[in-house]
Amino acid sequence: MIKNSKFQEKRIYQNVEIKIVQLDRLKLNSMLKALTAEQIIKASHYYSPISI
C-alpha cells in the first residue's frame, strides 16, 4: 500500500512537471511568434514599400 501511494505521488509530480513544460513551450512559442511578427514588420520597412 505504501509503495503504491509513493508511486502514485511520483506520477502526480511527473504530470505536473509535464504540464509546466507544456506551458513553458506555449509561452516560448507565443514569444517567438510575437518576435517574428515584430521582425517581419521592421524588415518590411527596410525591404519593401508595402506596409502591413
TORNUTOR-128122 format. One record per residue (C-alpha): residue in one letter; residue number from 0; x, y, z. Coordinates in nm, 4 decimals. Each point is the difference from the previous one (the first is absolute). Example, Ala and Ser with C-alpha at 12.3 -4.5 7.8 and 13.67 -1.06 7.14 Angstrom:
BEGIN
r = a	k = 0	u = 1.2300	v = -0.4500	w = 0.7800
r = s	k = 1	u = 0.1370	v = 0.3440	w = -0.0660
% end
This chain:
BEGIN
r = m	k = 0	u = 0.0000	v = 0.0000	w = 0.0000
r = i	k = 1	u = 0.2739	v = 0.2454	w = 0.1000
r = k	k = 2	u = 0.2035	v = -0.0852	w = -0.3094
r = n	k = 3	u = -0.3045	v = 0.0554	w = -0.2226
r = s	k = 4	u = -0.0792	v = 0.3421	w = 0.1473
r = k	k = 5	u = 0.3626	v = 0.1061	w = -0.0519
r = f	k = 6	u = -0.0253	v = -0.1096	w = -0.3617
r = q	k = 7	u = -0.3246	v = 0.1958	w = -0.0447
r = e	k = 8	u = 0.1602	v = 0.3032	w = 0.1629
r = k	k = 9	u = 0.2905	v = -0.0220	w = -0.2425
r = r	k = 10	u = -0.2386	v = -0.0245	w = -0.2948
r = i	k = 11	u = -0.1857	v = 0.3110	w = 0.1182
r = y	k = 12	u = 0.3273	v = 0.1899	w = 0.0213
r = q	k = 13	u = 0.0981	v = -0.1150	w = -0.3486
r = n	k = 14	u = -0.3371	v = 0.1121	w = -0.1380
r = v	k = 15	u = 0.0438	v = 0.3407	w = 0.1617
r = e	k = 16	u = 0.3517	v = 0.0261	w = -0.1455
r = i	k = 17	u = -0.1290	v = -0.0907	w = -0.3455
r = k	k = 18	u = -0.2720	v = 0.2660	w = 0.0261
r = i	k = 19	u = 0.2575	v = 0.2598	w = 0.1057
r = v	k = 20	u = 0.2221	v = -0.0932	w = -0.2938
r = q	k = 21	u = -0.2976	v = 0.0268	w = -0.2370
r = l	k = 22	u = -0.0839	v = 0.3425	w = 0.1422
r = d	k = 23	u = 0.3604	v = 0.1113	w = -0.0483
r = r	k = 24	u = -0.0117	v = -0.1223	w = -0.3596
r = l	k = 25	u = -0.3229	v = 0.1917	w = -0.0603
r = k	k = 26	u = 0.1567	v = 0.3138	w = 0.1458
r = l	k = 27	u = 0.3113	v = -0.0508	w = -0.2088
r = n	k = 28	u = -0.2027	v = -0.0575	w = -0.3160
r = s	k = 29	u = -0.2102	v = 0.3112	w = 0.0538
r = m	k = 30	u = 0.3149	v = 0.2004	w = 0.0776
r = l	k = 31	u = 0.1639	v = -0.1245	w = -0.3186
r = k	k = 32	u = -0.3120	v = 0.0797	w = -0.2031
r = a	k = 33	u = -0.0141	v = 0.3499	w = 0.1466
r = l	k = 34	u = 0.3689	v = 0.0453	w = -0.0678
r = t	k = 35	u = -0.0215	v = -0.1169	w = -0.3597
r = a	k = 36	u = -0.3062	v = 0.2170	w = -0.0613
r = e	k = 37	u = 0.1929	v = 0.3000	w = 0.1320
r = q	k = 38	u = 0.3016	v = -0.0898	w = -0.2121
r = i	k = 39	u = -0.2155	v = -0.0423	w = -0.3100
r = i	k = 40	u = -0.1534	v = 0.3436	w = 0.0525
r = k	k = 41	u = 0.3429	v = 0.1577	w = 0.0562
r = a	k = 42	u = 0.1501	v = -0.1849	w = -0.2961
r = s	k = 43	u = -0.2906	v = 0.1000	w = -0.2243
r = h	k = 44	u = 0.0869	v = 0.3661	w = 0.0551
r = y	k = 45	u = 0.3540	v = -0.0656	w = -0.1159
r = y	k = 46	u = -0.0581	v = -0.2414	w = -0.2859
r = s	k = 47	u = -0.3313	v = 0.1000	w = -0.1543
r = p	k = 48	u = -0.2270	v = 0.3017	w = -0.0283
r = i	k = 49	u = -0.2987	v = -0.2223	w = 0.0798
r = s	k = 50	u = -0.1407	v = 0.0763	w = 0.3454
r = i	k = 51	u = -0.1531	v = -0.2758	w = 0.2068
% end
